[in-house]
Amino acid sequence: KGWDSEHEVAWSWLWNNVDRMLRLQMGRPARQELALGRLMNSIGDEERTSYCTEVYRCFFEMAPAGMDHFKQSTTRLLYVADKVFSMTLEMYREPDDLVNRLSALGLRHVGYGIPTDLFGPFVTACVQVVRILTDNDDAEESFRWSLSLISRILTRVINEGSTIVMKAINANSGKQLKKAIACAPRGKRAIWMLNVQVGTKSISPLMWAIETGSLDAARAIIADLLTIRADRDRYYYG
């Protein structure tokens, strides 16, 4: 279809709204970074530990299923919550570096089989606890905006990286893996089993299966990689 006046109106409406929203945000990240930095500097070690503990209490109340995935020691859980707390400020100061690290972290979460619907309750729990720590609306909004962005980045990475091959590995099912690979186009089978890439980061399904002890799936991958196939013209791998 050709471009007409209705397309022109829709195009102008879209970019006028984008321009309006961008203008509203200009200069705002700098103010948010300052407010969040002041909040971080005002919190002592004991208060920070208390914050981390309270985060999990609120989170498990909202999403009891989260207890099935947070089975580490208390020390480890406190470290994770504290790291999340620090990342919110890093998002303002070193966004490019943090996005790269989040991409790598998200791919590891693909291997762990973490459901993305747990991110929402975790973010809500963190924000609720921060409200206890401060009555500064700017600091709270700065924290909420940054953590929500981190959550969306991780969700996108996990969704894009959760291929049917990775799901079969998480289930440690050779049968399920064979069904997944059967969908692969010719010449792509090996890539599906050896590389999952999101952005600039990648993970090897085969190496992940070996490292996590999903040996049934790993055995199926190796057997498939070493299989020589043939058509009417030639023998081939993959």
C-alpha positions in Angstrom: 0.0 0.0 0.0 1.1 3.5 -0.7 1.9 6.2 1.8 -1.0 8.6 2.2 -2.1 11.4 4.6 -3.3 9.0 7.3 0.1 7.4 7.4 1.6 10.9 7.6 -0.6 11.8 10.6 0.2 8.5 12.4 3.9 9.0 11.8 3.9 12.6 13.0 1.8 11.6 16.1 4.3 8.8 17.0 7.4 10.9 16.8 5.8 14.0 18.5 5.0 11.7 21.5 8.5 10.3 21.5 9.9 13.8 21.4 7.7 14.9 24.3 8.6 11.9 26.5 12.3 12.3 25.8 12.2 16.0 26.7 10.5 15.2 30.0 13.4 12.8 30.8 16.2 15.2 29.8 18.4 15.9 32.9 16.4 13.6 35.0 18.9 10.7 35.3 21.5 13.0 36.7 19.2 14.2 39.4 18.1 10.6 40.1 21.7 9.5 40.4 22.4 12.2 42.9 19.4 11.3 45.0 20.1 7.6 45.0 23.8 8.2 45.8 22.9 10.2 48.9 20.6 7.4 50.0 23.3 4.8 49.6 25.9 6.9 51.5 23.4 7.4 54.4 22.9 3.7 55.0 25.3 1.9 57.4 26.4 -1.7 57.2 24.0 -2.9 59.9 21.0 -1.1 58.3 22.0 -2.5 54.9 22.1 -6.1 56.3 18.7 -5.5 57.9 17.4 -4.2 54.5 18.6 -7.3 52.7 16.9 -9.6 55.3 13.7 -7.8 55.1 13.7 -8.0 51.3 13.5 -11.8 51.3 10.8 -11.8 54.0 8.6 -9.5 51.9 9.5 -11.4 48.7 8.6 -14.8 50.1 5.3 -13.5 51.4 4.4 -12.3 47.9 5.8 -15.2 46.0 6.2 -18.4 48.0 7.4 -20.2 44.9 10.6 -18.1 45.2 11.7 -20.2 48.1 12.2 -23.1 45.6 14.9 -21.1 43.8 16.6 -19.3 46.7 18.0 -22.3 48.5 21.5 -20.9 49.2 22.9 -20.1 52.6 21.8 -16.9 54.4 25.2 -15.3 53.7 24.8 -15.9 50.0 21.3 -14.6 49.9 22.4 -11.4 51.7 25.2 -11.0 49.2 22.7 -11.3 46.3 20.4 -8.7 47.8 23.2 -6.3 48.6 24.6 -6.7 45.0 21.2 -5.9 43.6 21.1 -2.8 45.9 24.5 -1.7 44.5 23.5 -2.3 40.9 20.8 0.3 41.0 23.4 3.0 41.4 25.7 1.4 38.9 22.9 1.7 36.3 23.3 5.5 36.4 27.1 5.6 36.6 28.2 2.8 34.3 25.2 1.7 32.3 27.1 0.1 29.4 29.3 -2.0 31.6 26.3 -3.1 33.8 24.2 -4.0 30.8 26.9 -6.3 29.6 27.2 -8.0 33.0 23.4 -8.3 33.2 23.4 -10.1 29.9 25.9 -12.6 31.2 23.9 -13.0 34.4 20.7 -13.4 32.5 22.1 -16.2 30.5 23.2 -18.0 33.6 19.7 -17.7 34.9 18.5 -19.4 31.7 20.6 -22.4 32.8 19.2 -22.3 36.3 15.6 -22.3 34.9 14.5 -19.2 36.8 10.9 -18.2 35.9 10.7 -14.5 34.9 7.5 -14.0 36.7 9.4 -13.9 40.0 11.2 -10.6 39.0 8.1 -8.5 39.5 7.5 -9.5 43.2 11.3 -9.2 43.9 11.3 -5.7 42.6 8.2 -4.8 44.6 9.7 -6.2 47.8 12.9 -4.2 47.3 11.0 -1.0 46.7 8.8 -1.6 49.8 11.8 -2.0 52.0 13.5 1.1 50.6 10.4 3.1 51.6 11.2 2.1 55.2 14.8 3.4 54.8 13.9 6.8 53.4 11.1 9.3 53.2 12.8 11.0 50.2 10.5 10.5 47.2 13.2 11.3 44.7 15.5 8.6 46.1 12.7 6.1 46.2 11.7 6.8 42.6 15.4 6.7 41.5 15.8 3.3 43.1 12.5 2.0 41.7 13.2 3.2 38.1 16.7 1.7 38.1 15.7 -1.7 39.6 12.7 -1.9 37.2 15.1 -1.4 34.3 17.4 -4.0 35.6 14.5 -6.4 35.9 13.3 -5.7 32.3 16.8 -6.3 30.9 17.1 -9.7 32.8 13.7 -10.7 31.7 14.5 -10.0 28.0 17.7 -11.9 28.2 16.1 -14.9 29.8 13.2 -15.0 27.4 15.5 -14.7 24.4 17.9 -17.3 25.8 15.4 -19.8 26.9 15.6 -21.9 23.8 13.9 -25.4 23.6 17.4 -26.9 23.8 18.1 -25.1 27.1 14.7 -26.1 28.4 15.5 -29.8 27.6 18.9 -29.4 29.5 17.1 -27.9 32.5 14.9 -31.0 32.5 17.9 -33.3 31.9 15.9 -35.1 29.3 17.7 -36.7 26.3 14.3 -37.5 24.7 13.2 -33.9 25.0 16.5 -32.7 23.6 16.2 -34.9 20.6 12.7 -33.5 19.9 14.1 -30.0 20.2 17.0 -30.6 17.8 14.6 -32.2 15.3 13.2 -28.7 14.7 16.6 -27.3 13.7 17.2 -26.5 10.0 19.9 -28.4 8.2 23.3 -27.1 9.1 22.0 -25.4 12.3 21.8 -28.4 14.6 25.3 -28.0 16.0 24.9 -24.2 16.6 21.7 -24.8 18.5 23.5 -27.2 20.8 26.8 -25.3 21.1 25.8 -21.6 21.3 23.0 -19.4 22.7 23.7 -15.7 22.2 21.8 -12.7 23.5 23.4 -9.4 22.6 27.2 -9.6 23.0 27.0 -12.5 25.5 26.7 -16.2 24.8 26.5 -19.5 26.6 27.2 -23.1 25.4 24.3 -25.5 26.1 26.7 -28.5 25.9 29.1 -27.0 28.5 26.2 -25.9 30.7 24.8 -29.4 30.6 28.1 -30.9 31.7 28.8 -28.3 34.4 25.3 -28.7 36.0 25.3 -32.5 35.8 22.5 -32.8 33.2 24.4 -35.8 31.8 21.4 -37.4 30.0 21.0 -34.2 28.0 24.8 -33.8 27.5 25.1 -37.4 26.3 22.3 -36.8 23.7 24.1 -33.6 22.5 27.4 -35.4 22.0 25.8 -38.3 20.3 24.0 -35.9 17.9 27.1 -33.9 17.2 29.1 -37.0 16.3 26.4 -38.4 14.0 27.2 -38.5 10.3 24.1 -38.0 8.2 23.6 -38.4 4.4 21.3 -37.3 1.7 21.4 -38.2 -2.0 24.4 -36.1 -2.7 26.8 -36.2 0.2 27.6 -37.1 3.8 27.5 -34.3 6.3 27.6 -33.3 10.0 24.9 -31.1 11.6 
